Amino acid sequence: MMILMATILPPKLSLPLNNKKSRGKHSFHSKYVFFSNKPYPKFAPLSPNLHFSYDTVSVFASPAQSKDNKITDWNTKIYEVCEMGNIDKAIKLLYMSPKTEIESRTCCSILQLSAELKSLQDGKKVHSFICSSGISIDSVLGSKLVFMYVTCGDLREGRLIFDKIRNEKVFLWNLMMNGYTKIGDFKESVSLFRQMLDLGVEVNSHTVSCVLKCFAALGSVKEGKWVHGFLLKLGLGSYNAVVNSLIAFYLKIRRVDVARKLFDELSNRDVISWNSMISGYVANGFSEKGVELFKKMLYLGVDMDLATMVSILQACANCGDVSLGRAVHGSGVKACVHWKTTFCNTLLDMYAKCGVLDGAIRVFDLMSVRTVVTWTSLIAAYAREGLSDEAIRLFHEMDREGVSPDIFTITTVLHACACNGSLENGKDVHNYIRENDMQSNIFVCNALMDMYAKCGSMEDANSVFLEMPVKDIISWNTMIGGYSKNSLPNEALSLFGDMVLEMKPDGTTLACILPACASLASLDRGKEVHGHILRNGFFSDQQVANALVDMYVKCGVPVLARLLFDMIPTKDLITWTVMIAGYGMHGFGNNAITTFNEMRQAGIEPDEVSFISILYACSHSGLLDEGWRFFNVMQDECNVKPKLEHYACIVDLLARSGKLAMAYKFIKSMPIEPDATIWGALLSGCRIHHDVKLAEKVAEHVFELEPENTGYYVLLANTYAEAEKWEEVKKLRQKIGRRGLKKNPGCSWIEVKSKVHIFLAGNSSHPQAKKIEVLLKRLRSKMKEEGYFPKTRYALINADSLQKETALCGHSEKLAMAFGILNLPPARTIRVSKNLRVCGDCHEMAKFISKTLGREIVLRDSNRFHHFKDGVCCCRGFW
């Protein structure tokens, strides 16, 4: 009877657990324990796998057996609780149990569960229990502790234990290496790999994959190639995981050809192999090849996964292949991954970059979970389409939804503000940056400076620049470029001087500083920059070469500009356009036409800017028929729709040629509303050809469109003055005074020995003012002797001839030319720049000086260049 009762008792009460043979027979491998070499018991009541022998079962247990049963009870209960995933109860039972009765394997089970739940706090409790209980931390328990700490993100504590129990288990080494790799400490991961080799720990495919990833991130090409050879010696070269890691390594270091060779030699490619190669093509700028490989993958029947779809959607975005993108979208819906955030974000970005904004918005609206990436992608899409107001609105909506913008969001919305010229919105974003302590981030600061520069607020940009703790080359380039584009060339050159003391300029820096030299017509500074370009091999940079040609053109040396132009091996549309525009502003219209035709023969089709340049060249050379022909070619052959700038060129061409009535009729027949520039071109023609009546009619339109522009009032006043309608001049000047408008004073400057000398009209404060005055009087007397008389109508004052003549002598361009004669060697060209148009009398005097003194003069005014040589100007009167 007793024997019969024993057979129906639960096994956990009757099985002699201290019997090693029995424990080995009736055992299981716990899913919570990876490091033990022995199986751990799993107790299941009435398990059919348990067989009992009557002669080994006893109802009455000895005292020693009872003690073992109690110990087993605590350990078993904790095992069972761990299997159910109840970490809180497992910890509670652990601390309730007698410390001397808990086995290390039980602690391993709870540590494994802590790792799976990423519960560092519970894992630390177990570690504390182990230490207080005096449980020996052997290699098994130590390994489990390391595993828990690394998995829960406490790499420092994990490393401390790892260093104490370091063994030859490759899993543990791989665990530590991967831990450092995940936090970006690639050097420490590589250091562990080297220690492995020194200690003779046998590496496996996971080790190789990890260290290759580290070498790729560090750009350690030589070391990565050594690992390639090392794994081939180990015989790991045929493992898919290893070859996939090699492919990823070579793609990361931009050796696409080697990666493709490895891929082609891999006989048993898995989807990871295909994904690595496709994403590598996309990341290295070969999206078309990525698409080709994707199609081959489908042809061979390899099923794509989410990673494949994400990569190919990126490729579609780069190629603008919206058709394939839509097909992948459909595949994603069929595969039920269309709800995954990663897929949706990439899909949204694809539609946005392909110009299908509606599609991007639909994806956004259907997303149940929107991450910061989602919002940023749509903000960027609006900005890309020129809808900056919508981009800014979405940024504020994102903030209201409680999604915190990241660095990319901030830089994107700042770019939208910059494109829109929205300074107030930009300042709001700047306030947000301050409130969220993001102003120390260099990318944010660079984007802020760019926004302020493009909105024309260089003071704010400079404030950000000065407060930056660390500046990179982009910071300097943004400020230098901002000063150049905002017509602050002196500040740009000054900052460039500061920069070269701190870091080496790159191609972008030089492309930014050259326009500043061009703006000042500072040939000496431009030549210095040219020397730097040649010494550092930057002329091969297309952007730099184009800027250099433009600089020489605007400094009045078109011959040298052409020499450099001819040296550029591959000319893009900008290169050709710069040269065409350069010829135009120097009055070399026929050269401009020849260059334009050469461009088309070279297979480069002109755009709207190229046509503005050629029409401008025709206008400033009096080539009326040619100008009309190019205007028609633009529309009929090149399908370029005329814009206001093109119409302005035609009006200017007609007005300069004296076809004032035709120009007026042309304006009236325009399909788009003319702006002040177009009417202003006709007003300028009226002044040249002294048509006061039409000038008054045209001025009404100009003043209506731009009532605050002083230049147009001055232009009409000068028209009246030249016609000696002094009463009308007086009325107009009173009108200017009532409006509080001020005329920009005439200002000219000349560079002598790398120093710029500035002259203002009527100003005698220059140290050499007396010498200049004497020279001008002497030249004026000589002009009279030879039959040249002052064109006093350009004095534009109601006074007698002597007073007018005196006023003419004080014009700024005359002062600058006289200074050049006094201070430059006889063979040196006199180069003068003026902020306004040169007056007729100064133009005549320049011709006289060039003939009488044999001096070549290059005068750049606000409109064009004038080359004076042997008494002749290149403008031939068309100015």
Secondary structure, DSSP 8 states (H G I E B T S, - for coil): -HHHHHHHS-HHHHS-TT-HHHHHHS-B--TT--S-SS-B----TT-TT----GGG--SS--HHHHHHHHHHHHHHHHHHHHHTT-HHHHHHHHHHS-GGG--HHHHHHHHHHHHHTT-HHHHHHHHHHHHHHT----HHHHHHHHHHHHHTT-HHHHHHHHHHH--S-HHHHHHHHHHHHHTT-HHHHHHHHHHHHHHT----HHHHHHHHHHHHHHT-HHHHHHHHHHHHHTT-TT-HHHHHHHHHHHHHTT-HHHHHHHHHH-SS--HHHHHHHHHHHHHTT-HHHHHHHHHHHHHTT----HHHHHHHHHHHHHHT-HHHHHHHHHHHHHTT-TTSHHHHHHHHHHHHHTT-HHHHHHHHHH-SS--HHHHHHHHHHHHHTT-HHHHHHHHHHHHHTT----HHHHHHHHHHHHHHT-HHHHHHHHHHHHHTT-TT-HHHHHHHHHHHHHTT-HHHHHHHHHH-SS--HHHHHHHHHHHHHTT-HHHHHHHHHHHHHHS---HHHHHHHHHHHHHHT-HHHHHHHHHHHHHTT-TTSHHHHHHHHHHHHHTT-HHHHHHHHHH-SS--HHHHHHHHHHHHHTT-HHHHHHHHHHHHHTT----HHHHHHHHHHHHTTT-HHHHHHHHHHHHHTS-----HHHHHHHHHHHHHTT-HHHHHHHHHT-SS---HHHHHHHHHHHHHTT-HHHHHHHHHHHHHH-TT-HHHHHHHHHHHHHTT-HHHHHHHHHHHHHTT------EEEEEETTEEEEEETT---STTHHHHHHHHHHHHHHHHHTT----GGGG-SSS-HHHHHHHHHT-HHHHHHHHHHHHS-TTS-EEEEESS---HHHHHHHHHHHHHS---EEEE-SS-EEEEETTEETTTT--
